[in-house]
Amino acid sequence: MLLEKRPATGIWAGLWSLPELAPGADVVAHCQTRFAADVALGPPLPVIEHGFTHFRLTLHPQPCAVRGWSARAEEPGLLWMALADVSGAALPAPIKKLLRERARA
């Protein structure tokens, strides 16, 4: 799976996380434009609600099967990781939980 390094400040600062898009964004077009990757969408996963001290975050996970990518998907700040390696990775708790569940499925 493809992970992106979060900014040094803000939510989940400095951790690796899944690429993020605004709700309703065209995932296939984003992957083509941002990563030069050819992807096929799988069925959306259940919504995840995560609470912080002063707000709640709603995640809408959208699995994609990557059929091909260019060197752009291997730039600094991006990391390809096997699902089997998720347990030891520096990931936000809800992302790690989501990926562990996917690894067991």
C-alpha positions in Angstrom: 0.0 0.0 0.0 1.1 3.6 -0.6 1.7 5.8 2.5 2.4 9.6 2.6 4.4 11.3 5.3 2.2 13.8 7.2 3.4 17.4 7.7 5.7 18.1 10.7 2.9 20.1 12.4 -0.9 19.5 12.7 -2.9 16.3 13.1 -0.7 13.2 13.2 2.4 15.3 12.7 5.3 13.4 11.2 3.5 10.0 10.9 2.9 8.0 7.8 -0.7 7.8 6.7 -2.8 6.9 3.7 -3.2 9.5 0.9 -6.1 11.8 1.7 -8.7 13.4 -0.5 -11.7 15.6 0.1 -15.0 13.6 0.3 -16.5 13.2 -3.1 -13.2 13.7 -4.9 -12.4 11.6 -8.0 -10.0 9.0 -6.6 -8.9 7.5 -9.9 -8.2 11.0 -11.4 -6.2 12.0 -8.3 -4.1 8.9 -8.4 -3.4 9.5 -12.1 -2.5 13.1 -11.6 -0.6 13.0 -8.3 1.1 9.6 -8.6 0.8 8.7 -12.3 -0.7 5.5 -11.0 -3.4 3.4 -12.8 -5.8 2.2 -10.1 -9.1 0.3 -9.9 -11.5 1.2 -7.1 -12.8 -1.5 -4.8 -15.9 -1.2 -2.7 -15.8 1.5 -0.1 -15.1 0.4 3.5 -17.3 1.4 6.4 -16.9 5.0 7.7 -14.5 5.4 10.6 -15.2 8.0 13.3 -12.2 9.1 15.4 -12.4 11.5 18.3 -9.8 14.1 19.3 -9.9 16.4 22.3 -11.8 19.2 20.5 -13.3 17.6 17.4 -14.2 14.4 15.6 -12.7 13.2 12.3 -14.7 11.1 9.9 -12.7 8.9 7.5 -14.2 7.3 4.4 -11.7 4.6 3.4 -11.6 3.8 -0.3 -9.5 0.8 -1.3 -7.7 0.9 -4.7 -5.9 -1.8 -6.5 -2.8 -0.3 -8.1 -2.3 -1.7 -11.6 0.8 0.4 -12.5 2.7 3.4 -11.3 5.6 5.6 -12.3 8.6 6.9 -10.4 6.4 9.7 -9.0 4.8 7.2 -6.7 8.3 6.5 -5.2 9.3 10.1 -4.5 10.6 11.2 -1.0 7.7 11.5 1.4 6.0 8.4 -0.1 6.4 4.8 1.1 5.2 1.5 -0.3 4.5 -1.0 2.6 3.1 -4.5 2.7 0.1 -5.0 4.9 2.1 -7.6 6.9 4.5 -4.8 8.0 1.8 -2.4 9.4 2.1 -3.5 13.1 5.6 -1.9 13.5 4.9 1.2 11.4 4.6 4.8 12.7 0.9 5.2 11.7 -2.0 7.1 13.3 -4.0 4.7 15.5 -7.2 4.6 13.4 -5.2 4.0 10.2 -3.1 1.2 11.8 -6.3 -0.4 13.1 -7.9 -0.2 9.6 -4.9 -1.7 7.9 -4.5 -4.5 10.5 -8.2 -5.4 9.9 -7.5 -5.4 6.1 -4.5 -7.7 6.6 -6.6 -10.2 8.5 -9.4 -10.2 5.8 
